[in-house]
Amino acid sequence: MANKISDETIEYVGILAKLELSEEEKLAARSDMERMLDYIDTLNELDTEGIEPMSHVFPVNNVFREDVVTNGDGSKDTLKNAPLQKEQCFKVPKTIG
C-alpha cells in the first residue's frame, strides 16, 4: 500500500486542528487517515443505483404540536400572586447597581 497521505498533508491538518503532533502521532494519524480513505473507497464500490438519497436513517417527522392557545392568557390570575406589581407586571428588587 503506497502512502496516500503526504507529510505535508499531515502537517497541514495538524495546523488546522491546532495540534502539535509528535512523529509517532503523525504516523498514527497517517495510518488512521489512510484507513478512512480505504473505507471510503470500499463504500464507493457499492452499487447505489435506484437508492433514494436520505438525510437520516429513520423517517423524520415533525413531532411538535400545533401552537394553539387553550386556556387564555391568565396574566391577571398570575399577578394576583405577586407581592408587588407595577403597570400589570411583577415588580422585583433592582439587581444591577
DSSP file (Angstrom, degrees, kcal/mol; ACC not computed):
  #  RESIDUE AA STRUCTURE BP1 BP2  ACC     N-H-->O    O-->H-N    N-H-->O    O-->H-N    TCO  KAPPA ALPHA  PHI   PSI    X-CA   Y-CA   Z-CA
    1    1 A M              0   0    0      0, 0.0     2,-0.1     0, 0.0     3,-0.0   0.000 360.0 360.0 360.0 119.0    0.0    0.0    0.0
    2    2 A A        -     0   0    0      1,-0.1     2,-0.5     2,-0.0     3,-0.1  -0.426 360.0 -90.4 -76.1 152.5    1.5    3.3   -1.1
    3    3 A N        +     0   0    0      1,-0.2    -1,-0.1    -2,-0.1     3,-0.0  -0.507  41.6 179.7 -65.2 117.6    1.3    6.3    1.1
    4    4 A K        +     0   0    0     -2,-0.5     2,-0.5    26,-0.1    -1,-0.2   0.704  68.7  62.2 -87.6 -23.8   -1.8    8.1    0.1
    5    5 A I  S    S-     0   0    0     -3,-0.1    -1,-0.1    25,-0.1     2,-0.1  -0.908  78.9-145.9-109.7 123.3   -1.3   10.9    2.7
    6    6 A S     >  -     0   0    0     -2,-0.5     4,-1.9     1,-0.1     5,-0.1  -0.378  25.3-112.9 -83.5 164.6    1.8   13.1    2.4
    7    7 A D  H  > S+     0   0    0      1,-0.2     4,-2.5     2,-0.2     5,-0.2   0.875 119.2  56.2 -60.6 -37.5    3.8   14.6    5.2
    8    8 A E  H  > S+     0   0    0      1,-0.2     4,-2.7     2,-0.2    -1,-0.2   0.884 105.1  51.1 -63.9 -38.3    2.6   18.0    4.1
    9    9 A T  H  > S+     0   0    0      2,-0.2     4,-2.7     1,-0.2     5,-0.2   0.924 110.0  49.0 -65.4 -43.6   -1.0   16.9    4.4
   10   10 A I  H  X S+     0   0    0     -4,-1.9     4,-2.2     2,-0.2    -2,-0.2   0.926 113.0  47.8 -60.6 -45.2   -0.4   15.6    8.0
   11   11 A E  H  X S+     0   0    0     -4,-2.5     4,-2.2     2,-0.2    -2,-0.2   0.926 112.5  49.4 -60.2 -45.2    1.3   18.9    8.9
   12   12 A Y  H  X S+     0   0    0     -4,-2.7     4,-2.7     1,-0.2    -2,-0.2   0.915 111.0  48.3 -63.4 -44.9   -1.5   20.9    7.3
   13   13 A V  H  X S+     0   0    0     -4,-2.7     4,-2.4     1,-0.2    -1,-0.2   0.892 110.5  52.9 -63.0 -39.0   -4.2   19.0    9.2
   14   14 A G  H  <>S+     0   0    0     -4,-2.2     5,-3.2    -5,-0.2     4,-0.3   0.898 110.0  47.8 -61.8 -40.5   -2.3   19.4   12.4
   15   15 A I  H ><5S+     0   0    0     -4,-2.2     3,-1.2     3,-0.2    -2,-0.2   0.934 111.6  49.7 -65.8 -45.6   -2.1   23.2   11.8
   16   16 A L  H 3<5S+     0   0    0     -4,-2.7    -2,-0.2     1,-0.3    -1,-0.2   0.886 114.7  44.2 -59.8 -38.3   -5.8   23.4   11.1
   17   17 A A  T 3<5S-     0   0    0     -4,-2.4    -1,-0.3    -5,-0.2    -2,-0.2   0.457 110.9-123.9 -85.3  -0.4   -6.6   21.4   14.2
   18   18 A K  T < 5 +     0   0    0     -3,-1.2     2,-0.4    -4,-0.3    -3,-0.2   0.924  62.3 144.7  56.0  47.6   -4.1   23.5   16.2
   19   19 A L      < -     0   0    0     -5,-3.2     2,-0.7    -6,-0.1    -1,-0.2  -0.921  48.6-148.0-117.0 141.6   -2.3   20.3   17.3
   20   20 A E        -     0   0    0     -2,-0.4     2,-0.4    -3,-0.1    -9,-0.0  -0.923  28.9-163.5-103.8 106.1    1.4   19.8   17.8
   21   21 A L        -     0   0    0     -2,-0.7     2,-0.1   -10,-0.1    -7,-0.0  -0.739  12.1-137.3 -98.5 136.5    2.0   16.2   16.8
   22   22 A S     >  -     0   0    0     -2,-0.4     4,-2.4     1,-0.1     5,-0.2  -0.325  36.8 -99.8 -75.1 170.2    5.0   14.1   17.7
   23   23 A E  H  > S+     0   0    0      1,-0.2     4,-2.1     2,-0.2     5,-0.2   0.886 126.0  50.8 -60.6 -38.9    6.5   11.9   15.0
   24   24 A E  H  > S+     0   0    0      1,-0.2     4,-2.3     2,-0.2    -1,-0.2   0.906 110.6  48.6 -65.0 -41.2    4.7    8.9   16.5
   25   25 A E  H  > S+     0   0    0      2,-0.2     4,-2.7     1,-0.2    -2,-0.2   0.861 109.3  53.1 -67.2 -35.3    1.3   10.7   16.5
   26   26 A K  H  X S+     0   0    0     -4,-2.4     4,-2.5     2,-0.2    -1,-0.2   0.903 109.9  48.0 -65.2 -40.9    1.9   11.8   12.9
   27   27 A L  H  X S+     0   0    0     -4,-2.1     4,-2.3     2,-0.2    -2,-0.2   0.914 113.4  47.3 -65.0 -42.0    2.5    8.2   11.8
   28   28 A A  H  X S+     0   0    0     -4,-2.3     4,-2.6     2,-0.2    -2,-0.2   0.909 112.5  49.4 -65.4 -41.6   -0.7    7.1   13.7
   29   29 A A  H  X S+     0   0    0     -4,-2.7     4,-2.8     2,-0.2     5,-0.2   0.911 110.7  50.2 -64.2 -42.1   -2.7    9.9   12.1
   30   30 A R  H  X S+     0   0    0     -4,-2.5     4,-2.5     2,-0.2    -2,-0.2   0.926 111.6  48.5 -61.0 -44.6   -1.4    9.0    8.7
   31   31 A S  H  X S+     0   0    0     -4,-2.3     4,-2.2     2,-0.2    -2,-0.2   0.925 112.5  48.0 -61.7 -45.5   -2.4    5.4    9.3
   32   32 A D  H  X S+     0   0    0     -4,-2.6     4,-2.2     1,-0.2    -2,-0.2   0.923 112.5  48.4 -61.3 -45.3   -5.8    6.4   10.5
   33   33 A M  H  X S+     0   0    0     -4,-2.8     4,-2.4     1,-0.2    -1,-0.2   0.893 110.5  51.0 -64.4 -39.6   -6.4    8.7    7.6
   34   34 A E  H  X S+     0   0    0     -4,-2.5     4,-2.5     2,-0.2    -1,-0.2   0.894 109.4  50.5 -65.7 -38.8   -5.3    6.0    5.1
   35   35 A R  H  X S+     0   0    0     -4,-2.2     4,-2.3     2,-0.2    -1,-0.2   0.898 109.7  51.2 -64.7 -38.7   -7.7    3.5    6.6
   36   36 A M  H  X S+     0   0    0     -4,-2.2     4,-2.4     2,-0.2    -2,-0.2   0.924 110.8  48.1 -62.3 -43.8  -10.5    6.1    6.4
   37   37 A L  H  X S+     0   0    0     -4,-2.4     4,-2.4     1,-0.2    -2,-0.2   0.893 110.3  51.8 -64.2 -39.6   -9.7    6.6    2.7
   38   38 A D  H  X S+     0   0    0     -4,-2.5     4,-2.1     2,-0.2    -1,-0.2   0.910 109.9  49.7 -61.5 -41.5   -9.6    2.8    2.1
   39   39 A Y  H  X S+     0   0    0     -4,-2.3     4,-2.4     2,-0.2    -2,-0.2   0.905 109.6  50.6 -64.7 -41.2  -13.0    2.5    3.7
   40   40 A I  H  X S+     0   0    0     -4,-2.4     4,-2.3     2,-0.2    -1,-0.2   0.906 108.6  52.6 -62.8 -40.8  -14.4    5.3    1.6
   41   41 A D  H  X S+     0   0    0     -4,-2.4     4,-0.8     2,-0.2    -1,-0.2   0.900 108.8  50.6 -59.5 -40.6  -13.0    3.5   -1.5
   42   42 A T  H >< S+     0   0    0     -4,-2.1     3,-0.9     1,-0.2     4,-0.4   0.917 110.3  49.0 -63.5 -43.2  -14.8    0.4   -0.3
   43   43 A L  H >< S+     0   0    0     -4,-2.4     3,-1.4     1,-0.2    -1,-0.2   0.866 104.5  59.5 -64.1 -35.7  -18.1    2.4    0.0
   44   44 A N  H 3< S+     0   0    0     -4,-2.3    -1,-0.2     1,-0.3    -2,-0.2   0.713  96.8  62.6 -66.5 -19.1  -17.6    3.8   -3.4
   45   45 A E  T << S+     0   0    0     -3,-0.9    -1,-0.3    -4,-0.8    -2,-0.2   0.653  81.3 106.2 -78.6 -15.4  -17.7    0.3   -4.9
   46   46 A L  S <  S-     0   0    0     -3,-1.4     2,-0.8    -4,-0.4    -3,-0.0  -0.366  77.1-120.9 -68.0 142.1  -21.2   -0.3   -3.7
   47   47 A D        +     0   0    0      1,-0.1    -1,-0.1    -2,-0.1    -2,-0.1  -0.757  37.6 168.1 -83.8 111.0  -24.0   -0.3   -6.2
   48   48 A T    >   +     0   0    0     -2,-0.8     3,-2.1     3,-0.0     2,-0.1   0.153  22.6 141.4-109.3  16.9  -26.4    2.5   -5.2
   49   49 A E  T 3  S+     0   0    0      1,-0.3     3,-0.1     3,-0.0    -2,-0.0  -0.408  76.5  10.7 -61.0 128.3  -28.4    2.6   -8.4
   50   50 A G  T 3  S+     0   0    0      1,-0.3     2,-0.6    -2,-0.1    -1,-0.3   0.470  94.9 129.3  82.0   1.8  -32.0    3.2   -7.6
   51   51 A I    <   -     0   0    0     -3,-2.1    -1,-0.3     1,-0.0    -3,-0.0  -0.807  57.4-131.6 -92.7 124.5  -31.4    4.0   -4.0
   52   52 A E        -     0   0    0     -2,-0.6    -3,-0.0    -3,-0.1    -1,-0.0  -0.557  24.5-113.7 -75.9 133.0  -33.0    7.3   -2.9
   53   53 A P        -     0   0    0      0, 0.0     2,-0.3     0, 0.0    -1,-0.1  -0.306  38.3-171.5 -62.4 149.8  -30.7    9.7   -1.1
   54   54 A M        -     0   0    0      1,-0.1     3,-0.1     0, 0.0     0, 0.0  -0.971  30.6-152.2-142.2 157.4  -31.6   10.3    2.6
   55   55 A S  S    S+     0   0    0     -2,-0.3     2,-0.3     1,-0.2    -1,-0.1   0.555  86.5  25.2-103.0 -11.7  -30.5   12.6    5.3
   56   56 A H        -     0   0    0      1,-0.1    -1,-0.2     4,-0.0     4,-0.1  -0.993  68.6-131.1-152.0 147.7  -31.4   10.3    8.2
   57   57 A V  S    S+     0   0    0     -2,-0.3    -1,-0.1    -3,-0.1     3,-0.0   0.757  95.6  53.9 -74.6 -22.9  -31.7    6.6    8.6
   58   58 A F  S    S-     0   0    0     -3,-0.0     2,-0.2     1,-0.0    -3,-0.1  -0.809 102.1 -96.0-107.0 151.2  -35.1    6.9   10.4
   59   59 A P        -     0   0    0      0, 0.0     2,-0.6     0, 0.0    -2,-0.1  -0.480  40.1-145.1 -64.2 132.0  -38.1    8.7    9.0
   60   60 A V        +     0   0    0     -2,-0.2     2,-0.3    -4,-0.1    -4,-0.0  -0.890  23.7 174.3-105.9 120.0  -38.1   12.2   10.5
   61   61 A N        -     0   0    0     -2,-0.6     2,-0.5     0, 0.0     0, 0.0  -0.884  41.6 -97.2-121.5 153.8  -41.5   13.7   11.2
   62   62 A N        -     0   0    0     -2,-0.3    -2,-0.0     1,-0.2     0, 0.0  -0.583  36.1-176.9 -69.6 119.7  -42.5   16.9   12.9
   63   63 A V        +     0   0    0     -2,-0.5     2,-0.2     2,-0.1    -1,-0.2   0.332  45.1 110.7-101.6   6.3  -43.2   15.9   16.5
   64   64 A F        -     0   0    0      1,-0.1     2,-0.1     3,-0.0     3,-0.1  -0.556  64.6-127.7 -83.6 147.0  -44.3   19.4   17.6
   65   65 A R        -     0   0    0     -2,-0.2     2,-0.1     1,-0.1    -1,-0.1  -0.411  37.4 -83.7 -83.9 165.6  -47.9   20.1   18.4
   66   66 A E        -     0   0    0     -2,-0.1     2,-1.4     1,-0.1    -1,-0.1  -0.439  41.6-118.2 -65.5 144.0  -49.9   22.9   16.9
   67   67 A D        +     0   0    0     -2,-0.1     2,-0.4    -3,-0.1    -1,-0.1  -0.678  55.6 154.0 -88.7  86.9  -49.4   26.2   18.8
   68   68 A V        -     0   0    0     -2,-1.4     2,-0.4     0, 0.0    -3,-0.0  -0.961  45.7-126.2-121.5 130.6  -53.0   26.8   19.9
   69   69 A V        +     0   0    0     -2,-0.4     4,-0.1     1,-0.2    -2,-0.0  -0.621  34.3 168.5 -74.0 125.7  -54.0   28.8   23.0
   70   70 A T  S    S+     0   0    0     -2,-0.4    -1,-0.2     2,-0.2     0, 0.0   0.673  70.6  28.0-112.3 -24.1  -56.2   26.6   25.1
   71   71 A N  S    S-     0   0    0      1,-0.3     3,-0.1     2,-0.0    -2,-0.1   0.198 100.9-116.1-128.6  18.7  -56.6   28.4   28.4
   72   72 A G        -     0   0    0      1,-0.2    -1,-0.3     2,-0.1    -2,-0.2  -0.138  47.5 -59.9  75.5-174.5  -56.2   32.1   27.7
   73   73 A D        -     0   0    0     -4,-0.1    -1,-0.2     1,-0.1    -2,-0.0   0.879  51.6-166.4 -81.8 -38.5  -53.5   34.4   28.9
   74   74 A G     >  +     0   0    0     -3,-0.1     4,-2.2     1,-0.1     5,-0.2   0.599  41.6 132.8  68.8  10.3  -54.1   34.1   32.7
   75   75 A S  H  >  +     0   0    0      1,-0.2     4,-2.7     2,-0.2     5,-0.2   0.876  67.8  53.4 -66.8 -35.8  -51.9   37.1   33.4
   76   76 A K  H  > S+     0   0    0      2,-0.2     4,-1.0     1,-0.2    -1,-0.2   0.925 111.5  45.8 -63.7 -43.1  -54.5   38.6   35.8
   77   77 A D  H  4 S+     0   0    0      1,-0.2     4,-0.5     2,-0.2     3,-0.3   0.886 113.4  50.3 -65.6 -37.8  -54.6   35.4   37.9
   78   78 A T  H >< S+     0   0    0     -4,-2.2     3,-1.4     1,-0.2     4,-0.2   0.915 107.4  52.9 -66.2 -42.8  -50.9   35.1   37.8
   79   79 A L  H >< S+     0   0    0     -4,-2.7     3,-1.4     1,-0.3    -1,-0.2   0.718  92.5  73.9 -67.8 -20.1  -50.4   38.7   39.0
   80   80 A K  T 3< S+     0   0    0     -4,-1.0    -1,-0.3    -3,-0.3    -2,-0.2   0.808  96.8  51.0 -60.4 -28.0  -52.7   38.1   42.0
   81   81 A N  T <  S+     0   0    0     -3,-1.4    -1,-0.3    -4,-0.5    -2,-0.2   0.523  85.8 108.4 -86.5  -6.6  -49.8   36.1   43.5
   82   82 A A    <   -     0   0    0     -3,-1.4     3,-0.1    -4,-0.2    -3,-0.0  -0.551  61.0-150.7 -76.2 130.7  -47.3   38.9   43.0
   83   83 A P  S    S+     0   0    0      0, 0.0     2,-0.4     0, 0.0    -1,-0.2   0.873  87.4  22.8 -66.1 -35.3  -46.2   40.6   46.2
   84   84 A L  S    S-     0   0    0      7,-0.3     7,-2.2    -3,-0.0     2,-0.3  -0.993  72.1-173.6-133.4 140.9  -45.5   43.8   44.3
   85   85 A Q  E     -A   90   0A   0     -2,-0.4     2,-0.3     5,-0.2     5,-0.2  -0.949   7.7-179.5-130.9 152.1  -47.0   44.9   40.9
   86   86 A K  E >  S-A   89   0A   0      3,-2.1     3,-0.6    -2,-0.3    -2,-0.0  -0.888  74.6 -15.9-151.5 121.4  -46.4   47.9   38.6
   87   87 A E  T 3  S-     0   0    0     -2,-0.3     3,-0.1     1,-0.2    -1,-0.0   0.907 127.1 -51.9  51.3  51.5  -48.2   48.5   35.4
   88   88 A Q  T 3  S+     0   0    0      1,-0.2     2,-0.3    -9,-0.0    -1,-0.2   0.803 120.4 102.4  58.0  34.6  -49.6   45.0   35.2
   89   89 A C  E <  S-A   86   0A   0     -3,-0.6    -3,-2.1   -10,-0.1     2,-0.3  -0.922  81.8 -92.2-135.8 161.7  -46.1   43.4   35.7
   90   90 A F  E     -A   85   0A   0     -2,-0.3     2,-0.6    -5,-0.2    -5,-0.2  -0.574  36.7-144.8 -69.8 137.0  -44.2   41.8   38.5
   91   91 A K        +     0   0    0     -7,-2.2    -7,-0.3    -2,-0.3    -4,-0.0  -0.938  24.9 177.3-106.3 125.1  -42.1   44.4   40.4
   92   92 A V        -     0   0    0     -2,-0.6     3,-0.1    -9,-0.1    -7,-0.0  -0.843  36.0 -86.6-124.8 160.0  -38.8   43.0   41.7
   93   93 A P        -     0   0    0      0, 0.0     2,-0.2     0, 0.0    -1,-0.1  -0.317  51.8 -99.0 -64.2 148.1  -35.9   44.5   43.5
   94   94 A K        -     0   0    0      1,-0.1     3,-0.1     3,-0.0     0, 0.0  -0.493  38.0-176.5 -66.9 132.6  -33.2   46.1   41.4
   95   95 A T        +     0   0    0     -2,-0.2     2,-0.5     1,-0.1    -1,-0.1   0.592  62.1  64.2-110.3 -14.4  -30.3   43.7   41.0
   96   96 A I              0   0    0      1,-0.1    -1,-0.1     0, 0.0    -2,-0.0  -0.947 360.0 360.0-114.4 130.7  -27.8   45.8   39.0
   97   97 A G              0   0    0     -2,-0.5    -1,-0.1    -3,-0.1    -3,-0.0   0.456 360.0 360.0 -84.8 360.0  -26.3   48.9   40.6
